[in-house]
């Protein structure tokens, strides 16, 4: 998902507003009117029609409401709608008319040669497609040319196997291109009557700066407010791996993680904070070894409700 697609997907008009999503934990419930997880907030026309109906009905009920005493007034119960992402861009289709998953290269455990891969191994996610292995010869030749361009002798003992090792390492550093959200979740989304904040913090993250091809690393903290669906805790760390193991910038990485969690469980809100150390600032350029970069993405109630956002940040910053 490109940066422009992410920005199109994150639209304030699709997210719950603070005045209807205050953290009244004893009387707030998620909107479950649709089994597909959609909400009327996702369609501005539905909201406008609802407001028009409400205003006209309010005029007719004025006399009735005036006759009620304060003891007879029943407090309204605010709903917590699901956070729905806006999709304004078309997804390219395959030749058979189906929409491809992310990434474009298909890969399953039944893929020929998959079991014989000797790199890219990651326990549950040991997806090592032949299409990636086929890149090794060309990548190794490129690294050999690079060594020669640096004035080194690629045939000396210490460098003979370096091009192949470097090619395998780069494929591992960017293995996120071979993973997609559907495979990572693996059905680990569970129905649960829980609407309190879930936070997993200090998830280790390693990535590659797309500007200089040097590493940046740090930690990721993720929080979300469930709407009757929870995500396996380890899957939050897996989501971080999908997007960090690519050529990245920290700003886009933060947003991609938040959008992925939203797509997984459609919660009332998602918050992501990433703190990173960039080697492109440490070992080159300005060489500021103590500098850290902090980025955040707040969606849904985390963006609209200051108290919810403050609670998340307090939990993340607590020792």
Backbone torsions as a table, in degrees:
resi	resn	phi	psi	omega
1	UNK	NA	122.9	-177.8
2	UNK	-76.7	168.6	-179.2
3	UNK	-63.9	-38.5	179.8
4	UNK	-66.5	-38.3	177.9
5	UNK	-66.2	-36.8	177.7
6	UNK	-64.9	-43.6	179.6
7	UNK	-64.1	-36.2	177.1
8	UNK	-67.9	-35.2	-178.0
9	UNK	-71.0	-32.6	-177.4
10	UNK	-93.9	101.7	-175.6
11	UNK	-128.2	125.7	-177.5
12	UNK	-56.8	-29.6	-177.5
13	UNK	-68.6	-16.2	-179.5
14	UNK	-93.5	-6.2	-173.9
15	UNK	-104.7	146.9	178.3
16	UNK	-58.6	143.7	178.6
17	UNK	-90.3	157.6	-173.0
18	UNK	-63.8	-33.8	-174.0
19	UNK	-71.2	-16.0	176.1
20	UNK	-109.8	2.7	-178.1
21	UNK	-130.4	37.8	173.5
22	UNK	-65.9	150.5	-173.0
23	UNK	-78.2	59.1	172.7
24	UNK	-81.1	88.7	-167.8
25	UNK	-69.4	-25.1	-176.3
26	UNK	-82.5	-19.4	-176.5
27	UNK	-131.0	11.4	179.1
28	UNK	-101.4	137.6	-180.0
29	UNK	-133.1	159.9	176.8
30	UNK	-80.4	150.3	177.0
31	UNK	-76.7	117.9	-176.8
32	UNK	-124.3	31.5	-177.1
33	UNK	-70.5	-17.7	-178.5
34	UNK	-126.2	133.6	179.0
35	UNK	-71.4	-17.9	179.3
36	UNK	-84.3	-4.7	177.1
37	UNK	85.6	10.2	-179.9
38	UNK	-84.0	159.5	-178.9
39	UNK	-133.9	152.7	178.6
40	UNK	-64.8	-17.8	178.3
41	UNK	-66.8	-21.3	-178.3
42	UNK	-73.4	-14.7	-179.3
43	UNK	-123.1	106.0	-178.6
44	UNK	-57.2	-28.4	-179.3
45	UNK	-67.1	-35.8	178.1
46	UNK	-66.8	-41.0	178.8
47	UNK	-62.9	-44.1	-179.0
48	UNK	-63.0	-42.0	179.5
49	UNK	-64.8	-38.1	179.7
50	UNK	-65.1	-42.6	-179.4
51	UNK	-66.2	-38.2	179.9
52	UNK	-66.0	-42.7	178.4
53	UNK	-63.6	-41.2	-179.1
54	UNK	-64.5	-39.2	-178.3
55	UNK	-68.5	-40.3	179.6
56	UNK	-69.8	-37.7	179.3
57	UNK	-68.6	-31.9	-178.8
58	UNK	-64.5	-33.4	-179.9
59	UNK	-67.5	-37.4	-178.5
60	UNK	-75.9	-21.3	-176.4
61	UNK	-96.8	2.7	-175.7
62	UNK	-59.8	-44.8	-177.7
63	UNK	-67.6	-38.7	-179.9
64	UNK	-65.6	-43.5	-179.4
65	UNK	-64.3	-33.6	-179.3
66	UNK	-67.9	-27.2	-178.1
67	UNK	-79.1	-14.4	-179.5
68	UNK	-79.9	142.0	172.9
69	UNK	-84.3	167.6	-179.4
70	UNK	-62.9	-27.7	-179.6
71	UNK	-74.9	-20.3	-175.4
72	UNK	-94.6	-5.1	-177.6
73	UNK	-77.7	124.8	-179.7
74	UNK	-94.4	123.8	-179.2
75	UNK	-65.9	141.6	179.2
76	UNK	-77.7	151.0	-179.8
77	UNK	-105.4	111.8	-179.6
78	UNK	-70.6	143.5	176.4
79	UNK	-94.9	156.1	174.1
80	UNK	-115.4	92.2	-176.6
81	UNK	-66.0	155.5	175.7
82	UNK	-70.7	151.9	178.3
83	UNK	-85.5	116.1	-177.6
84	UNK	-112.3	130.7	179.3
85	UNK	-84.3	139.2	176.4
86	UNK	-82.0	136.8	178.3
87	UNK	-121.8	110.3	-178.2
88	UNK	-111.5	-5.9	-178.3
89	UNK	-108.5	144.9	178.9
90	UNK	-82.1	145.0	179.2
91	UNK	-97.7	127.7	-178.5
92	UNK	-62.0	143.0	-178.2
93	UNK	-102.3	155.3	174.3
94	UNK	-74.7	176.2	-179.2
95	UNK	-63.7	-28.5	-179.4
96	UNK	-86.2	6.1	177.0
97	UNK	88.9	-3.6	179.7
98	UNK	-89.2	156.3	178.8
99	UNK	-89.5	130.5	-176.9
100	UNK	-73.9	155.0	172.4
101	UNK	-82.3	175.4	175.7
102	UNK	-105.5	125.8	3.4
103	UNK	-81.6	179.8	-174.7
104	UNK	-69.4	-28.9	-177.8
105	UNK	-77.2	118.1	178.6
106	UNK	-71.3	145.9	179.3
107	UNK	-159.4	130.0	175.6
108	UNK	-140.8	174.3	179.7
109	UNK	-67.5	-14.4	178.7
110	UNK	-91.7	-0.6	-179.7
111	UNK	-64.0	128.4	-179.2
112	UNK	-55.0	132.0	-179.7
113	UNK	85.6	-7.1	-176.9
114	UNK	-60.7	-41.4	-175.8
115	UNK	-70.8	-17.2	-175.0
116	UNK	-98.4	5.5	-179.7
117	UNK	-66.2	140.9	-176.4
118	UNK	-110.1	6.7	178.5
119	UNK	-144.1	179.3	175.6
120	UNK	73.4	13.5	-172.2
121	UNK	-79.3	133.0	-177.8
122	UNK	-148.0	59.6	175.7
123	UNK	49.0	-108.2	-176.8
124	UNK	-64.3	-35.6	-174.7
125	UNK	-100.6	59.7	-178.9
126	UNK	-90.3	51.4	179.3
127	UNK	-84.8	112.0	-176.1
128	UNK	-132.2	79.9	-171.8
129	UNK	-72.0	146.9	177.0
130	UNK	-57.7	-28.8	-179.3
131	UNK	-62.0	-32.3	178.2
132	UNK	-77.4	-41.1	179.0
133	UNK	-62.0	-31.3	-179.3
134	UNK	-65.4	-16.7	179.8
135	UNK	-79.3	-17.2	-172.9
136	UNK	-57.3	-48.2	-178.2
137	UNK	-58.6	-46.2	-179.9
138	UNK	-65.7	-40.9	179.3
139	UNK	-65.2	-40.5	179.1
140	UNK	-63.6	-40.8	177.3
141	UNK	-63.1	-37.7	179.5
142	UNK	-65.2	-42.0	178.1
143	UNK	-66.3	-33.7	177.2
144	UNK	-65.2	-42.1	176.3
145	UNK	-63.3	-37.8	178.9
146	UNK	-63.3	-43.4	178.2
147	UNK	-61.7	-41.7	177.8
148	UNK	-64.3	-37.9	178.4
149	UNK	-65.6	-26.1	177.9
150	UNK	-80.8	-3.8	-179.3
151	UNK	90.7	7.0	178.8
152	UNK	-85.9	164.3	175.3
153	UNK	-101.2	102.5	-176.8
154	UNK	-62.2	-14.0	-177.6
155	UNK	-94.8	-2.2	178.1
156	UNK	-73.3	160.9	-168.9
157	UNK	-53.9	-44.4	-174.9
158	UNK	-72.5	-15.0	-175.2
159	UNK	-115.9	0.7	-174.6
160	UNK	-58.5	-45.6	-177.6
161	UNK	-100.0	4.2	-178.8
162	UNK	-62.0	-43.9	179.8
163	UNK	-57.1	-42.5	-179.9
164	UNK	-69.0	-41.6	178.8
165	UNK	-63.2	-41.7	-179.5
166	UNK	-65.7	-37.8	178.8
167	UNK	-64.7	-44.0	178.4
168	UNK	-64.1	-39.9	179.5
169	UNK	-63.9	-41.7	-179.7
170	UNK	-65.3	-37.3	176.0
171	UNK	-63.5	-37.5	177.5
172	UNK	-68.3	-42.3	179.8
173	UNK	-61.1	-26.2	-176.7
174	UNK	-114.9	26.4	-177.2
175	UNK	-65.8	-14.1	178.0
176	UNK	-61.5	-23.2	177.0
177	UNK	-65.0	-21.8	-178.5
178	UNK	-95.2	5.9	-176.9
179	UNK	-120.2	148.9	176.3
180	UNK	-134.5	164.7	-173.4
181	UNK	-62.7	-39.4	-177.6
182	UNK	-60.8	-44.5	-178.6
183	UNK	-69.4	-37.6	-178.4
184	UNK	-67.2	-43.2	-179.9
185	UNK	-63.8	-41.4	175.0
186	UNK	51.1	38.4	178.0
187	UNK	76.6	9.9	-176.7
188	UNK	-84.7	45.4	172.9
189	UNK	-115.3	122.5	-169.7
190	UNK	-121.1	141.8	173.3
191	UNK	-74.9	125.2	-178.4
192	UNK	-152.9	132.6	179.4
193	UNK	-79.6	76.7	-176.3
194	UNK	-141.7	126.2	179.8
195	UNK	-128.5	20.5	176.1
196	UNK	-93.3	161.0	-175.4
197	UNK	-65.1	136.4	174.5
198	UNK	-114.4	125.2	-177.4
199	UNK	-130.1	128.7	169.0
200	UNK	-120.1	118.7	-173.5
201	UNK	-119.8	165.8	177.1
202	UNK	58.2	42.8	173.5
203	UNK	-78.8	122.5	-178.6
204	UNK	-64.7	141.5	-176.7
205	UNK	-137.5	133.8	174.1
206	UNK	-129.5	132.8	-178.8
207	UNK	-146.7	179.1	-179.2
208	UNK	-123.3	125.9	177.0
209	UNK	-65.4	124.1	-177.8
210	UNK	-75.0	-11.4	-179.3
211	UNK	-85.6	-34.5	-175.6
212	UNK	-125.7	-3.2	-177.7
213	UNK	56.4	39.7	171.7
214	UNK	-121.5	158.5	-172.5
215	UNK	-73.1	155.2	158.3
216	UNK	-135.0	147.1	-172.5
217	UNK	-144.1	165.1	179.8
218	UNK	168.3	-144.5	-177.6
219	UNK	-139.5	152.4	-176.9
220	UNK	-124.3	136.5	173.8
221	UNK	-121.5	131.3	-175.6
222	UNK	-125.7	134.8	174.1
223	UNK	-134.9	146.8	175.3
224	UNK	-150.6	156.2	177.5
225	UNK	-107.1	107.1	-174.2
226	UNK	-66.8	154.1	170.2
227	UNK	-122.8	72.5	177.9
228	UNK	67.4	10.7	173.6
229	UNK	-137.8	133.0	177.7
230	UNK	-120.9	159.2	-177.2
231	UNK	-112.1	138.1	174.9
232	UNK	-52.0	132.0	-171.6
233	UNK	-59.7	-38.8	-179.2
234	UNK	-65.3	-22.3	-178.7
235	UNK	-70.8	-25.5	174.8
236	UNK	-64.4	-41.7	176.3
237	UNK	-66.5	-35.8	177.9
238	UNK	-65.2	-38.4	177.8
239	UNK	-62.4	-40.2	176.4
240	UNK	-59.5	-41.4	-179.5
241	UNK	-64.1	-39.3	-178.7
242	UNK	-54.7	-48.8	-171.2
243	UNK	-92.7	-21.8	178.1
244	UNK	-79.2	-29.4	-179.9
245	UNK	-84.8	54.8	176.4
246	UNK	-147.1	171.7	169.5
247	UNK	-72.1	123.8	-166.3
248	UNK	-141.5	165.4	158.3
249	UNK	-121.6	147.7	-171.9
250	UNK	-63.5	-34.4	-178.8
251	UNK	-61.9	-45.6	-179.4
252	UNK	-70.0	-38.8	178.8
253	UNK	-56.8	-44.7	-179.0
254	UNK	-60.3	-45.2	-177.9
255	UNK	-69.6	-38.0	-179.8
256	UNK	-64.1	-39.0	178.4
257	UNK	-62.9	-45.6	-179.2
258	UNK	-62.3	-43.6	-179.5
259	UNK	-65.4	-38.2	-179.8
260	UNK	-64.3	-42.2	177.9
261	UNK	-63.6	-39.7	177.8
262	UNK	-62.0	-43.6	179.2
263	UNK	-66.1	-30.3	-175.6
264	UNK	-72.0	-46.6	-172.2
265	UNK	-128.2	-1.3	179.8
266	UNK	45.9	62.3	-178.5
267	UNK	-80.6	-179.5	176.0
268	UNK	-75.6	-20.5	179.0
269	UNK	-173.0	156.5	178.5
270	UNK	-136.0	139.7	176.4
271	UNK	-131.6	134.8	178.5
272	UNK	-135.2	130.7	174.5
273	UNK	-125.2	129.4	179.9
274	UNK	-121.9	130.6	175.2
275	UNK	-118.5	121.2	-173.5
276	UNK	-132.7	152.1	172.8
277	UNK	-112.0	123.0	-174.1
278	UNK	-104.8	118.6	-179.2
279	UNK	-66.8	-19.8	176.9
280	UNK	-69.7	-17.7	174.0
281	UNK	-99.9	-14.5	-174.7
282	UNK	-96.7	-48.8	-172.5
283	UNK	-101.5	3.3	177.1
284	UNK	-151.5	178.2	175.2
285	UNK	59.0	-123.2	-175.6
286	UNK	-73.5	-19.8	176.1
287	UNK	53.1	53.9	176.3
288	UNK	-99.4	97.1	-169.0
289	UNK	-74.2	-18.3	-177.8
290	UNK	-101.4	4.7	-177.0
291	UNK	-78.9	143.9	175.7
292	UNK	-132.2	147.8	178.9
293	UNK	-112.9	128.2	-179.8
294	UNK	-118.1	126.2	176.7
295	UNK	-127.2	154.0	179.7
296	UNK	-144.3	152.3	171.2
297	UNK	-132.8	125.3	178.8
298	UNK	-119.0	123.4	-180.0
299	UNK	-122.2	149.5	175.1
300	UNK	66.2	-132.3	-174.9
301	UNK	-64.7	-26.7	178.1
302	UNK	-66.8	-29.1	177.6
303	UNK	-82.4	-36.8	-170.7
304	UNK	-91.1	-25.4	-175.4
305	UNK	-111.1	107.8	-179.0
306	UNK	-58.8	-35.4	-178.6
307	UNK	-67.2	-40.3	177.7
308	UNK	-65.1	-43.2	178.8
309	UNK	-63.3	-41.0	179.6
310	UNK	-64.8	-40.4	178.6
311	UNK	-61.3	-43.6	179.1
312	UNK	-62.0	-47.7	-177.3
313	UNK	-65.0	-34.6	177.1
314	UNK	-65.9	-40.7	178.2
315	UNK	-66.2	-39.0	-178.9
316	UNK	-68.6	-38.6	-175.7
317	UNK	-85.7	-9.1	179.4
318	UNK	-72.3	148.1	-179.3
319	UNK	-90.9	NA	NA
